[in-house]
Amino acid sequence: MSRAILVVYRPAAGRYAAQFRSVVAAATDLGVTPVVLLPVGQPAAEAAGMSCYHADLDDREAVRSAVTAIVAAHPVERIFPLFEGDVLTAAFCRRDHGIPGLDPEQALTFRDKNVMHRRATELGLTVARSCRPDTRGAVEEFATEVGWPVVVKPYSGWACGDTHRVDSTDELARVWPLVADSRHDYRVEEYVRGVEYHVDSLLRDGVTVFDQLSRYTYSVLEFRAEPGGTISRKHDLTSAERQILAANAAVLRGFGMRTGVAHVEFFLRDDGAVVFGEAAARAGGGSIVPAIEAGRGINLAGEWCRLELDARHVPAAPLGPEIGTEYLCSERFGRITAITGADELRTFDSVLDADVWKSAGDVLAPPTASNDVLGWYVCAGRDFDDVRARFKAIRDMFEVRTEPVEETPCG
């Protein structure tokens, strides 16, 4: 084969395995050789037989050096980073070697929330008010202006990592020592109340060729008694929801994406205003990709690859019913003695796909965070309320049994 692509892949993050396989399959179908860049010390069974290179993926200069060696040995046409943290580094590598795709200027718009919100404002979108946490007093002054709570988050973070909802001055006193030494890596935003949506899109030559609007069943920064879920909104859209889709297209064009995949989040406030949240130049996280695959028949990462390599490709994605996906969680901890498996979940009415990451014998620590999840499932229904009701029924049939773990005496 005379053509090649480079896939930057982190196998330890098992949720990306299906995306990796889909990109590889798409490239191979088109007669293009996939080359893989992996983290040091992390082999990937799914990359067996491919040309594999290794680098410290958290060291930008090490990655750029590795890609220089790869490009010298392979005619790389495109670079596909699957993980959010690799998007900007991949952009530097593209610029180094004249490879099409997001360049650093564009990638920063998707990675740096300070740049992101400034650019969104220039495009005419409403964004959350924000400030820099230069001092604790600056945060308190900002909270007095916009009202508690406020959100303290890394300007280049992902998946709500190191993100803090702060409800009061006393709560700020607890959070401040956690961020003070690295305060210049953070930003503070007003807390936006409203329904949260996301749009998952594919673009080619600046034109949206696929998009799906979905609505979260929860707010990730509010207490909830159920796991995190999201449900598609494909039928009977409201005028506000159509406005979100239009805003999404404006964001992607304005941020400079030509061909690629994107996950963009919005809020719909009670007063009807659409507020831009964040945008990422990668496929949606969690079980969003398998949910879209189960409901629309396409893998977003694989379609991105096909759009980059085949100028004639058009995603074939029938609408179908509304689709929802939700994490599987349990309050149990200790050694698992029994757990409902993915095959059992798939036999349940309306469940289209499922994955359970734990099995009997594994040990569960006490839950500590919103991402303490055991797997996911995808189900279909008539509308948002019907799918959400099915969530409850599926949660009720998912069972985890545990026993205490005996402590090993020291000696």
N, C-alpha and C positions, 0 to 999 in steps of 0.2 A: 504493500500500500504506500502511496506517495504522499498522502495527507495525514495529519495528526492533530489531535487536540490534547490539552493538558487538563486533567481533573485534579483539583486540590481537595483531598479527602481525609477526614479524620475518622478512622474506623472505631475509635473508642466511643464516639457519639453514635450509638447504634441506630438512632432514628434516621440517619442519613444513608443507611445501607441500600434501601429501596431506591432512593434518588440516584445513588452511585450506579446501581445496576441499570437503571433506566437510561442514564446518560451513555453508559458504555454500550448498551444495546442499540440506542439510536445511532451513535457514531458508527458502530460496526455494520449496521444495516445500510449505511450510506457509503461504506467502503473507506472509512476514516479510522486510523489507528488511535486508540486511547492510550495515553501515557499518564501515569499516576504519580503524584507527589504526596507522600505520606509523612506523618510525624516520625521523628527519630525513635526507634525502638518499638514501633507499632506496625507489625505486619498486618496484612488484610487478606484473608482467605479468598474473598470475593474478587481480589485483583490477581489471583494466580494466573500465570502465563502471560501477564502484561509486563511492559517495561515499567519498573517501579524505581523511584528515587526517594530519598529521605532528607528531611531538613527539620530544624527547629521551627515549626510554623509560627511560633510566637516571636521570632526574631526576623524582622523584615529584611534586613541585609543578608541574613543566611538564606532566606527564601529567594531573594533576587539573584544571589550567587548560584544557587541550585538551578534556578530557571534558566540562567545564562548557559549552564552546561547542558541542560535538557534541549534548549533551542538549537544549540550547536550540533546535537546528535539527531534531532527529529524536526521535521518541517511543521512546527506547531502553528495552526491557524487561529485557534481560539483557546481561551483559558476559562475554566468553569470552577469557581469557588462555590462549594455547597454550604459552607458555614459562614455565618455573619461576620465573625472575626477575621476572615480571610479576604473579604471583599476589597478592602483598601489596598492590602498588599498585592493582590492580583492586579489591581489597577496600575500600580507602579511597574509591575512586570510587563504589562501590556505596553506601557509607554516606553520602557527600556528597549523593546524589540519591535515596535511598530505593529502590534497585534490589535485588530479591531476590538471594540468593546468599551466599557466605562473606563475613562482615564482618571487620574487622581483628583482633578478638579470636580468631576461629576461624582465620583465615589464618595468624596468628602461630604457632599450634599446628602447622601444616603446614610453616612456613618456618624457625622458630627451633628448632634442635635442643636447646637448653637447655629451652625451654618444652615442646617435643615429648616429651622423655624424662621430664620431671617429670610431665606429664599422663598419659603411658603408665603410669608407676609408680602414680599415683593410681587408675588403672583396673585395677590388679592385675597388670599385665604385668611380666615380667622384662626388664630393660634392661642394657646394658653399664655397668659402673661407670665413673665419669668424674671429672675434676677440672678446675679452671681453671688455665691455664698462667701464673699470676701471675709466677712466677720459674722459671728453669731448675731450681733446686733443688726446687721444688714438683713438677715433672714427674719428676725423678729419684726423689723420695720416693714418688710415686704408682706409678712403675714397680717400685720395690722391693716395694711392697705387693701389686700385682696380677700382677707378672711381665712381663718383656719378651716380645714387642714391645708397644708402645702405638701408638695412632693419633692424630695431631694433625690436626685438620680445622677449617675455618671453621664456625661455628655456623649460618651461613645459606647455606652453599655448595650446589652441586649437581654431579652427575656426577663426583664424586671430584676436582673441581678444587681445587688447592692442598692436597691431602690427602697426608699423609706417614705411612708406616709406619716406625716407629723401633725398631730391634732391639737397641740397646745404648747405653751412655753415650757411646761414641765417635760413634755415629751421631747422637745428640742434639746433640753439639757441632757437627756439620755442619748440621743442620736448624735449630737455634735461631736463627742470624742471619737465616734466611729469614722467621721469624715474629715475632721479638722486638719489632720496632717497632709491629706491629699485633696484639700478643698478645691484646688484649681482643676481637678478632674470632674467636678460636679457642677450641676446647675439646679436651681430651685424653680418650680412651676406652681402656679395656682392649681388647685384641684378642680377638675372639670366634672360637673355632675351631669349625667345624661346616659343615654343608651350607647353602648360601644359597638362599632361595626369594624369589619375589615374587608378589603377588596384584594383579591388575588388575581394578578393579571399577567398576560403575555403580550409583548410588543414585538413588532418587526418593522424596521425602518420608520420608527416613530408613530406607528399606527397600532392601536390596541386591537389584537386579533382574538383575544379571549379575556373575559373578566367575570368574576363571580363575587357578588356581594354576600356577606354573611354577617350574622348578628351574634355577639357573645351573649351567653345566658347569665353572665355575672360581671362584676367589676373586680379586676385582679387586686385592687387596692382597698376593697371593702371585705369585712368579714362575711363568710358565706358558710352555709351548712351543706353544701353540695360541691362536687368537683367542678373543674373548669370545663365548659362546653361551648360549642359554637354551632349555629344552625344556618343553613343557606337561605337566602332570600332571592329566589329566582322568579317567582310568580306574584302577580298583583302588587307590584312595587308602589309605594307611596311617592308623592312628588318629592318629599325630602330624601327618600332613598335614591331616587333618580338623580337628585342633586349631588349626592355623595359620589355616584358613579362618574358624573361629569367632573367633579372636583378631583377625583382620582386621576382621570385622564390628563387634566391640567397639571397636576403635580408631576406626573411621570414625564410629560413633555418638557415642563419647565425645569426639571432637575437634570435633563440632558440624556435620558435613556433613549436609545434608538432601538436596539433589539435586546430583549432580555426578559427576566421574570421578576416580579415585584410583589411585595406584601405591604399594604398601606392601611393604617388605622385612622379612624375618625370617631368623633363623638357627635351624637345628635342631642342637643340640649332640650330641656323641657319647653323652652320658648321657640323651638323650631330651628335654631341656628346650627349650622354644620361647623364643627371645629376640627381642624386638622390635628392629628396626634403625632404619628411617626410614619416613616417610610423606610423600607428595607429592600435592597437590590438582591433578593434571594427568595426562594420559595418559602411559604409560610411554615412556621415551626409546629412542634407537637404532632398531632395527627391530622393537620389540615391537608397535607399532600395526599395521604391515603383516603381521606374523606372525599376529596375532589376526584381522585382516581376511581373510587367506588361509585360515585354519583354521576360523573361526566365521562369516564372512560379514558382519561388522559393523565399521565404523570407530568406534573409541571416542569420538573427538571429535565426529563427526557424531551418534552416539547420545546423547551428552551434550546436544547442542543440541536434539534431538527430545524428550528427556525434560523439558527445561526449558520447551519451548513447547507440548507436546501432552500433556495430563494422561492421555490414553488410551493413549499409546504403550507398547508392550512390546517389548523387543529380541528379535528372532527369531534365535537363535544355536545351531544344532545342534552337538552335541559333535564329531562327526567323529573322525578319527584323532588321534594325538599329533602336535604340530607343533613344530618347532624352528627357530631362526634363529641365524645366526652372522655375525659380521663377516668381510669379505674383507680379507686383509692380504698383504703381500709383504716379503721382506727385500731386494728389489732396490731400487736407487736410480739416479738418472740420468734421461735422456730415454727415455720409453716408446716402444719401436718396435712392440710388439704386446701386446695384453691381451685376455683372454677377456671377451667382452661379456655383457650381461644376457640377450640373446636366446639366446646359446649356452648359458648356464647353465640357462635354462628348458627346454631340450631334454633335459637330464639327468634320468634316472629319479628320481622323487619330488620334484623341485624345483617348487614352486608359484609362486614369485615371486622376483625378484632385481632389484638395482639396482647399477650400477657407475658410480662418480662420475668416473673418469679414463678417458682415451682416448689413442691414439697421438699423440705430440707433447708431451704433458704431461710436466713434470719432477717427479720424486720426490726429495725431500730424504732424507737418511739417517733412518731411523725414530728417534723421540725419546721417544715416550710411548705409553700403552696406547690412545689414541684416534687413532693414525695408521692410519686405515682407508681402504680403497679402495671399499667398498660393503658389500652384505649379500645374503643369500639366505634363503629360507624353504623348508623341506622337510618331508615327512610320513613317518611310520613307525609301526611297531606299538607300540613302547614307548620308554622313555628310552634304553635301551642300543642299540636298533635305530636310532633317530634319530642318536645320537652316532656310531655307525659310519658312517652316511651322511654325516655332517659330514666325516669323514676322506676319504671317496671324492670328495666335491665339492671339498674343498681341493686334493686331488691333481690334479684336472683343471683347476683355475684356474691360468692361466699368465700371467706378466708377464715381458716381455723388455725390457731397457733397454740403452742405450749411454751411455758417458761424455759429460758435457756439457763442451764446450770452454770454457775460461776466456777472457773477453774482455780483451785487454790494456788497461791503464789508459793514458790519454793525452789 
